Structure formats: C-alpha cells, structure tokens
Amino acid sequence: MLSNRTEILEEYRQANAQLATLKQEESANVQSSSATVTIEPRFGNEMNALSSKCAQLDMILEAMEASED
C-alpha cells in the first residue's frame, strides 16, 4: 500500500509540475495593457487534462489517508 501511495504521490507531483510549467509558459506571452485583451490559450486542453488528473490523484490520496485513520 505504501509503494502504491508513493507512486501516486510522485505521479501527482509530476502532473502538478507540468501544469505549473504550462501555466508559466502561457502567462509569459500575456502583456500588460489598458486595452481589453482576449487570451487564446495555446495549452488549454493540456492544462484541463492535467488539472483533472491532479484532482483525481488528490482525491485518491485523500481517500488513502482517510482509510489509514
């Protein structure tokens, strides 16, 4: 059970790091302006998929923790 938790935690960390990288790359192209700007996300689908993955892994980790209590 512990190795399984460790693997899930590592997968969560990797997905979270990838998501942070994509968010950083996405925001690097946004420039400050007083005009209204429409942002077309280049990594929208990837970010949504990674966000969903992180949420699912987080729920699994929380359930594992609750079952240990």
C-alpha positions in Angstrom: 0.0 0.0 0.0 2.8 2.4 0.8 4.6 1.9 -2.5 1.3 2.5 -4.3 0.8 5.7 -2.3 4.4 6.8 -3.1 3.8 6.1 -6.8 0.5 8.0 -6.8 2.2 10.9 -5.0 5.0 11.0 -7.5 2.6 11.0 -10.4 0.7 13.8 -8.7 3.9 15.9 -8.3 4.9 15.3 -11.9 1.4 16.3 -13.2 1.4 19.4 -10.9 4.8 20.4 -12.1 3.8 20.0 -15.8 0.7 22.1 -15.1 2.8 24.8 -13.4 5.2 24.9 -16.4 2.3 25.2 -18.9 0.7 28.0 -16.9 4.0 29.8 -16.7 4.6 29.5 -20.5 1.0 30.6 -21.2 1.3 33.7 -19.0 4.7 34.6 -20.4 3.0 35.7 -23.6 0.5 38.0 -21.9 1.5 41.6 -22.0 0.1 44.3 -19.7 -2.1 46.8 -21.4 -5.0 49.2 -20.7 -7.0 47.7 -23.6 -9.1 44.6 -23.3 -7.2 41.6 -24.4 -8.6 38.2 -25.5 -6.2 35.4 -24.5 -6.3 32.4 -26.7 -4.7 29.6 -24.6 -2.2 27.5 -26.5 -2.2 24.8 -23.9 -5.8 24.9 -22.8 -6.6 21.2 -23.5 -3.4 20.0 -21.9 -3.9 22.2 -18.8 -7.5 21.0 -18.4 -6.4 17.4 -18.7 -3.6 17.9 -16.1 -5.9 19.7 -13.8 -8.4 16.8 -13.9 -5.6 14.3 -13.4 -4.3 16.3 -10.4 -7.8 16.5 -8.9 -8.3 12.7 -9.3 -5.0 11.9 -7.8 -5.6 14.2 -4.9 -8.9 12.5 -4.2 -7.2 9.1 -4.3 -4.5 10.3 -1.9 -7.2 11.8 0.4 -9.1 8.5 0.4 -6.0 6.5 1.1 -5.2 8.8 4.0 -8.7 8.6 5.4 -8.7 4.8 5.2 -5.4 4.8 7.3 -7.0 6.8 10.1 
